Amino acid sequence: MSTPSLSALPIRRLTPRDLRACADLSEDRGWPREEHKWGLLLSAGTGYGIDDPDGPGLIGAYVVTQYGAPQRPGLAAIGMVLVAERYARRGIGRRMMQHAVEEAATTPLTLHATPNGRPLYEQLGFKAIGRAEMLRGRLEPRGPLPGIATRPATAEDLTAILRLDTEVFGQDRMHVITRLPAFTDQLRVAEADGAIIGYAGAWPNMETHVVGPLIARDTETAKALIASLGAATDRPLRTDIDVRHEELLAWAKESGLQSVAFNAVMAYGTPELPGDWTRRFAPLTVAAG
């Protein structure tokens, strides 16, 4: 039975109490439930959803994570754009994305688009500005590892991590980074001459550990951080690496990770992302930029 007025269904803000409904929606579309990730996104970002008119649950959802000054963000990332299977191809995804663009006003937007989602985003004015390659597998580095010292991060490192992250990401994302000690299973830093030159986290997602964010002075530092994270887990690793980092991608594949998919990095309202891409190797999650 068709629902007569889908366009009239309100889009409301979600709260952490909606976590289970969001996970149910993920499962409905054949995605993993990813409750751990949903929990972070709904607390550090703002979720939006459309309630099912026929009962409990959601028929659509997405999350926006803003960066920069709270009252005047410099960038917002859109992620987890989902529509229930029974409501697919009925304009709900387009309506939610139009709502996201309108709510953002003058704030530049970014997102990672699958090949299936990209045409809709292009129709709404998003431009492809890059690509990320998803890798997955058990890390087994061959040959000597970079001679760069890494260690577990401590509370005393947080100020230096935040300073480095803002410099490289190009916007303040303190509200996300300060959640990493609780969100990740591992949070490590790389040091040289007593200074932190990179950091990376590994957080649980279903049967894998996702490596991200990955910020590093150079490729050798990124390798050292990934290797140290991989050595401390029995799970396969997963990460999404900017394709411009060709040397790191080649090393990761030689070390046992396999290419799973490519996503387009897209932007609206800006020709490029802020910050220094040469030191930004992988996002915390593609859903949050």
Secondary structure, DSSP 8 states (H G I E B T S, - for coil): ---TTGGGS--EE--GGGHHHHHHHHHHTT----HHHHHHHHHHSEEEEEE-TTSSSEEEEEEEEEEEETTEEEEEEEEEEEE-GGGTTSSHHHHHHHHHHHHHTTS-EEEEE-TTTHHHHHHTT-EEEEEEEEEEE-----S-----EEEE--GGGHHHHHHHHHHHHSS--HHHHTTHHHH-SEEEEEEETTEEEEEEEEEEETTEEEEEEEEESSHHHHHHHHHHHHHT-SS-EEEEEETT-HHHHHHHHHTT-EEEEEEEEEEES-SS-SS-GGGEEE-S-TTT-
